[in-house]
Amino acid sequence: MKKEIHPKYYPEAKVTCACGNTWLTGSTKEEIRTEICSKCHPFFTGEQQRLIDIEGQVDRFYKKLQAREDFVEDKKRKDSEKTSPDRTIDELELGKRATSALSEAGLTNVGHLLEKLEGGEAALLELPGIGRKTLIDIKKKLRQLGYKLPAAAEEISV
């Protein structure tokens, strides 16, 4: 070993805790001060359970868990309302002319509109006031809202 490069070793260094507990150990420092020791730490004293109950960590966890479950249920409910066939044509925001043309044809909600689309694109194009552009807007809006279009409506007819 090289001389004069190693720190001085104190075989009986005094360790003092904030709780007042003291003991001797070997160290390179003559005196050591700590904030917590095995005499006052909750894990060693058995007070850990009491600390959890005092702080309410378990209760906070259950509150967060309940809030998450409520959020998921609310989201499912909103998604089911979003794709409800009872949604009115006005809620699709297609424009005044397209909405009035659909309502004059007796299509008052999305369910009626989807039934009409089962006959294909031609079934809607036959209605007065509904053209190719309006049909494209209707299909685009229905897809955006999460509705599944009938297979006959997916086929493009010229």
C-alpha positions in Angstrom: 0.0 0.0 0.0 1.1 3.5 -0.7 1.7 5.7 2.3 -0.2 8.9 3.2 -3.0 8.4 0.6 -5.5 6.6 2.8 -7.7 8.4 5.3 -7.3 7.9 9.0 -9.4 5.0 10.3 -11.2 5.4 13.7 -12.0 2.0 15.1 -14.3 3.5 17.8 -16.2 6.3 15.9 -19.3 7.5 17.7 -22.6 7.5 15.8 -25.4 9.7 17.2 -29.0 9.5 15.9 -31.5 12.4 16.1 -33.6 10.3 18.5 -30.6 10.3 21.0 -29.5 6.7 20.4 -25.7 6.3 20.2 -23.3 3.4 19.3 -19.7 2.8 18.3 -18.5 1.6 14.9 -15.4 1.8 12.7 -15.3 4.7 10.3 -13.0 7.2 8.6 -14.9 10.0 10.5 -14.5 10.4 14.2 -18.1 11.4 14.8 -21.2 10.6 12.6 -24.7 12.1 13.0 -27.8 10.4 11.5 -31.5 11.4 11.3 -32.9 7.9 11.7 -31.7 4.6 13.1 -33.0 1.1 13.8 -34.3 2.2 17.2 -36.6 5.0 15.7 -37.4 3.7 12.2 -41.0 2.7 11.8 -40.1 -0.6 10.0 -38.0 -1.8 13.0 -40.3 -0.4 15.7 -43.5 -2.0 14.3 -45.3 1.3 13.9 -45.3 1.0 10.1 -49.0 -0.2 10.0 -50.0 2.8 12.2 -48.3 5.2 9.9 -50.2 3.8 6.9 -53.5 4.2 8.7 -52.7 7.7 9.9 -51.7 8.9 6.5 -54.7 7.3 4.8 -52.7 5.8 1.9 -55.0 2.8 1.6 -58.1 5.0 1.6 -56.6 7.3 -1.0 -55.7 4.3 -3.2 -59.3 3.0 -3.0 -60.6 6.5 -3.8 -58.4 6.6 -6.9 -59.5 3.1 -7.9 -63.2 4.0 -7.5 -62.6 7.2 -9.5 -61.0 5.1 -12.3 -63.9 2.7 -12.4 -66.4 5.6 -12.5 -64.4 7.1 -15.4 -64.4 3.9 -17.4 -68.1 3.3 -16.8 -68.9 6.9 -17.8 -66.7 6.5 -21.0 -68.6 3.3 -21.9 -71.9 5.0 -21.4 -70.9 8.0 -23.5 -69.6 5.7 -26.3 -72.9 3.8 -26.3 -74.8 7.0 -26.5 -72.6 8.3 -29.3 -73.5 5.4 -31.6 -77.1 5.2 -30.6 -79.5 4.6 -33.5 -82.0 7.0 -31.8 -79.7 10.0 -32.4 -81.5 12.7 -34.4 -80.4 13.7 -37.9 -80.0 17.3 -36.6 -77.1 16.1 -34.3 -75.1 15.0 -37.4 -74.7 18.7 -38.4 -74.9 18.0 -42.1 -76.2 21.4 -43.1 -79.7 22.9 -43.4 -80.5 21.7 -46.9 -79.4 18.0 -46.3 -81.2 17.9 -42.9 -84.4 19.2 -44.3 -84.3 16.8 -47.3 -83.8 13.8 -45.0 -86.6 14.9 -42.6 -89.0 15.4 -45.6 -88.2 11.9 -46.7 -89.2 10.6 -43.2 -85.6 9.9 -42.0 -85.7 11.5 -38.5 -82.9 9.6 -36.8 -79.7 7.7 -37.6 -81.4 4.3 -37.3 -83.8 5.3 -40.2 -80.8 6.6 -42.2 -78.8 3.3 -41.7 -81.9 1.3 -42.8 -82.1 3.3 -45.9 -78.4 2.8 -46.6 -78.9 -0.9 -46.5 -80.5 -0.5 -49.9 -77.3 0.9 -51.2 -76.2 4.4 -52.2 -78.9 4.6 -54.9 -81.6 4.5 -52.3 -80.5 7.8 -50.8 -79.6 9.4 -54.1 -83.2 8.9 -55.2 -84.4 11.2 -52.5 -85.0 14.8 -53.7 -82.3 17.2 -52.4 -79.7 14.5 -51.8 -76.8 14.5 -54.2 -73.4 12.8 -54.4 -71.7 15.4 -52.2 -74.4 15.1 -49.5 -74.1 11.4 -49.6 -70.4 11.6 -49.1 -70.8 14.0 -46.2 -73.4 11.7 -44.5 -71.2 8.6 -44.8 -68.1 10.6 -43.6 -70.0 11.9 -40.5 -71.5 8.5 -39.7 -68.0 7.0 -39.8 -66.5 9.8 -37.6 -69.2 9.2 -35.0 -68.4 5.4 -34.9 -71.3 4.0 -36.8 -70.8 0.9 -38.9 -72.2 1.4 -42.4 -74.0 -1.4 -44.1 -72.0 -3.4 -46.7 -74.4 -2.1 -49.5 -73.5 1.5 -48.6 -69.8 0.8 -49.0 -70.1 -0.2 -52.6 -69.7 2.8 -54.9 -72.3 3.1 -57.6 -72.0 5.6 -60.4 
